[in-house]
Amino acid sequence: MWDEVLARFEKQAPASVMARLALERAMPAAWVDEVFEANRQRQYPRELLFSTVVELMSLVSLGLRPSLHAAARQMDNLP
């Protein structure tokens, strides 16, 4: 999936792509899920992991997707 995203946005938004890659390296999905599990109070994971929410929101906030709905529709492994 990331190869496709990088290819499209590399020329038009290189700063967004670099920021996304930096965030992906700095905050791996397993670590995000561990932090959620250690600090949750009443929240609990069902089908959608917290790391997936973070990934979707980062795509929108970096401008790689126009909306959360668009990001979710284009994600292949979304439960």
C-alpha positions in Angstrom: 0.0 0.0 0.0 2.7 2.5 0.9 4.5 2.1 -2.4 1.4 3.4 -4.2 1.0 6.3 -1.7 4.6 7.3 -2.0 4.6 7.2 -5.7 1.6 9.5 -6.0 2.6 12.0 -3.3 6.3 12.0 -3.6 6.4 14.7 -6.3 3.4 16.7 -5.1 3.9 16.7 -1.3 7.4 15.5 -0.4 7.2 17.0 3.1 4.0 15.1 3.9 5.5 11.9 2.7 8.7 12.4 4.7 6.6 13.3 7.8 4.5 10.1 7.4 7.5 7.9 7.0 9.1 9.5 10.1 6.0 8.9 12.1 5.8 5.4 10.9 9.3 4.7 12.1 9.0 6.6 15.3 5.7 5.1 16.4 5.3 1.5 15.2 1.8 0.0 15.3 2.7 -2.6 18.0 4.1 0.2 20.3 0.9 2.3 19.8 -1.2 -0.7 20.8 0.9 -1.4 23.8 0.6 2.2 25.0 -3.2 2.1 24.5 -3.4 -1.2 26.5 -1.3 0.2 29.3 -3.2 3.4 29.7 -6.8 2.6 28.8 -9.4 3.0 31.4 -12.9 2.2 30.1 -11.9 1.9 26.4 -11.3 -1.5 24.9 -10.4 -2.7 21.4 -13.0 -4.5 19.4 -12.3 -5.0 15.7 -10.4 -1.8 15.1 -7.1 -1.4 16.9 -6.0 2.0 18.2 -2.9 1.8 15.9 -5.3 1.6 12.9 -7.1 4.8 14.1 -3.7 6.5 14.5 -2.7 5.4 11.0 -5.9 6.7 9.4 -5.8 10.0 11.2 -2.2 10.6 10.3 -3.0 10.1 6.6 -5.7 12.8 6.9 -3.7 15.2 9.0 -0.7 15.0 6.7 -2.9 15.7 3.7 -2.3 12.4 2.1 -6.1 11.7 2.1 -8.9 14.3 2.0 -11.0 12.8 4.8 -11.2 10.0 7.3 -13.8 8.3 5.2 -11.6 8.4 2.1 -8.7 7.1 4.1 -10.8 4.2 5.5 -12.2 3.3 2.0 -8.7 3.1 0.5 -7.2 1.0 3.4 -7.0 -2.7 2.3 -6.7 -4.3 5.8 -9.5 -2.4 7.6 -11.7 -4.8 9.6 
